[in-house]
Amino acid sequence: MWNRMMMIVGAICVAIAFYIVTRIRRFSFVRSFAGSHPALSWILPSLAVVAVALIFLFVFNVTTMAVVLLHLMIGFLLTDLVFLFLPKGDSRDLQCAIGLAVTVIYLGIGWFNAWHVYRTDYTIVTDKALPKENIRLVEIADSHLGITLNARNFQKQIDRIQAENPDLVVIVGDYVDDDSSKEDMIACCEALRTLDTTYGVYFVYGNHDDGYFNYRNFTSQELRDSLTANGVTILEDEAVLLGADPALAAADGERFDIGGFYLIGRRDRSMRRRSSAEALTTELPEDRYRIMLDHQPNDYAAETAAGADLVLSGHTHGGHIFPAGFIGLWMKANDRVYGWEKRENTNFIVTSGISGWAIPFKTGTTSEYVVVDIHH
């Protein structure tokens, strides 16, 4: 299936590249340079397009190459349409220059949005008891190590997160990808160990963490071992009680109210034998605050019915490349693409991710880590 998809993408890229070549050869300097050799007016633009394509292919990947070519095509198409309604004249140089400039500026902004990590904060108020007046958690998701985040850049973000003085740090899936290197994976797990929090660092799997193509130089077990060796707790359809006061424990071992709040980590929707939201909460006291981690934001009705107070997700990258987010909502692939929403008594937050999959541009959103303050 993937080979067939790559062949289709390749054919589309060739068609797009041909259209771009026809626009570049409109430049007067190209025609002038070609002179009495018309073939040169095709060869030179073709070489330029191939060079750009190969740079993005070998520095990044085929997806990035396709995205760049697609946006060049759209830039030229838009200027073609605009100039249809303008007075006729010898404006081909201006038309092509505007199309090229618009594309470069647009993708330049997308490049900045992908590589620059913003801080986004939310405040949630609850009437449930908390172990302290304010609990601050930091959520990161979709680091897809190796696209915009290598070990050095990831450590910088961890230093920023530590400066937030978090009580809790949660990693909500797609920590690594098929293109992540073992060296970056190990170094970034070691960076997580430097976090000093009240309640710890927790991780749930996303759909990319186990990998799809099996060509990266580390296994899923090595990822698991590296996370746990660096103090990260992996939650797989389980709940942990945090902030409980052991001094309130009953000596006879009977069930008792010891305070605290629950952190519930769900297996990803892509995995087998995933428990329902209801099954994960049915035995939990209703008066305790419940934070649920679910990589993909597409089970809102069940999570609301299960009585989760706060659900944290990623996966959508906030739309990543416009208009992908709107398409995802239209196809009902996700309940939400980005931001905060409240349904009944459940708060939902979807982060755009601290990086993104495959493409070093974000034209539909920005990169971020999320700070959530939960007040009583």
Order of alpha helices (4+ residues) and beta strands (2+ residues): alpha-alpha-alpha-alpha-alpha-beta-beta-alpha-beta-alpha-beta-alpha-beta-beta-beta-alpha-beta-alpha-beta-alpha-beta-beta-beta
